[in-house]
Amino acid sequence: MNTMLAAFFGGWEIVLILAVVLILFGAKKLPELAKGLGTGIKEFKKATREVTEEFQNAPVETTTKPAPAPSRADLPVAQSSNPPKA
């Protein structure tokens, strides 16, 4: 992740972004923002880990039984559009 960030932003760009954040939010809000960001990242990692474990622990169906063929009693009765002649 750090190498990805370094690929897009150089040292001065990161310093400039941090300065803008400091100016916008102030020094007193930065610890709260960092704590919230850290909590969010931790929850995201926990959720992805749980989903990964769920997929790994899920039973795999290897064979399925074919559905039984319908009997004559289960088949619908065709209705004729012409009534019988008397």
N, C-alpha and C positions, 0 to 999 in steps of 0.2 A: 504494500500500500504506500509506504513512504517513497519507494522508487517511482511509483506512478505519479505521486504528487510532485516529486522533484522533476519529473519529465515535463510536466505542464507549467510549473512555476519555478522560477529561479529564486535565489536568496532575497533579492530586493523586492520582488513581487510579494513574497510571503510577509516581509517586514511591512510593506505598504498596506496589505490587507489587515494585518494585526493592528496597525496604527489607526486605520479607519474604524475597525471594530471597537477599539478603545475609546475613540472620540465619540462614536455613536452611543455606546452603552454605558460608558463611564467605568471607573475602576471598581466601584462597589458591586456592579452587576456582573462583572466578568466571572468571579468564582461561581455564582449561581448558574450562569449560562454554561460554564464548563461542566458543572456537576450534572445539570440536566442533559447535556450532550453525552456525557459518560454513561449515565443511567440508560438513555435511549439506545446507545450502542450495545450496552450489556444485555438489554432485553431483546434486541434484534438478534444478537449472537445466540442467546438462549433459545429463542423461537426457531432459528434455523437448525440448531443442534437437535431440538426435539423433533422437528419434521424429518430430518435425516435419519434419526434413530427409528422413527415410526416406519419409514420406508424400508429400512434394513431389517426390522423385526416383523414386518408384515408377512403372513403366510403366502406362499406362492401356490397357485392352483396349477397342477401339471396336467390333470386329465379332467374332463367333464363328461358326465353321462348324457347321451343323446336323449332328447325328449321322446316319449312314447308316441307311436303313431296313433292318430285319432281313430276311434271306433266309428261304426256306422251311426250309432246313436248320437255321437257328438257332432256329426256333420249337419249343416243347415239344410232345410228342406227347400227346394227351389219352388217358387210360386210362378204359375203360368199367368201371363198377362191376358190370355184369351180364356173366357169361361167355357166350360164343357157344353157342347150342344146337346139338346134333348131330343 
